[in-house]
Amino acid sequence: MEKEKYPIIKKEILFNASKAKVWEVLTSAEKIKEYMFGTTVISDWKADTPILFTGTWEGKPYEDKGTIRKFEPEKLLQYDYWSNFSGIADIPENYILLTFRLSEQNGATKMIFTQENSATQTMYEHSLENWEAVFNKMKALLEA
């Protein structure tokens, strides 16, 4: 049976901050904890290395894991990940692919975000809601 395809989530956000600042917020464990629901991230921040997210969501511990696919400082961050919260098998075809592209735009930084390969309708809807909250917190952090 072929896996059902869910739409790619795509968001464009303009931050009134430099690419260096936005990149720092994307790749600093301390900053990520501030805007991503208290998540702890562990990574070497290099292509082809693991990335691990741990924390507690609604009273339950979680561990999301993946691999950084592309890492170009101040330009591009791409990684895949799977969450034990998903309730689906830890196999490559169930990994979500996240891409963050940065570009300068009139003294500000435009971030184009995409999420591909949502495995279930619940994951897709959960992601839509959570990314909106994450990006609002990032914007507040960067523009404070």
C-alpha positions, 0 to 999 in steps of 0.5 A: 500500500502506497503511503498517503501524501500530505501537502508540503508545509511552506512558510516565509517569515521576514525577521528584522535581524541579520542573517548571522542573528537568525542563524544563531537562533536556528543553531544555538541549543540555548536559543532553541530551548527558548522558542521550541517548547523547552526542547534540548537539542544535541548536535555537532551542527555539521552535514551528515551528523546526528541531531537529537531533540529531547524534552517533555510534551504534555507531561510525556517525554519525547525523543526526536532524532534525525540527521543533518542533511545540509549545513551552509552557515547563514544560508541553509539548514536541512535535516530529517527527523522522526519522533517517538511521539509519532506512533509510526515505525522508525524507518527512513520513509517515515522521517520528515524533512525540514529545510530552512533557507535564509536570504538577505532582503532590504536589511532584514532576513527572509527565511523560507521554511519547508516541511516534507513527508508528513507521515500522518494527518495528525502529524501534518496538523500538529506541525502546522500549529506548532511551527506557527507558534515556534516562528512567532517565538523566534520573531519575538526573540530576534526582534526584542 
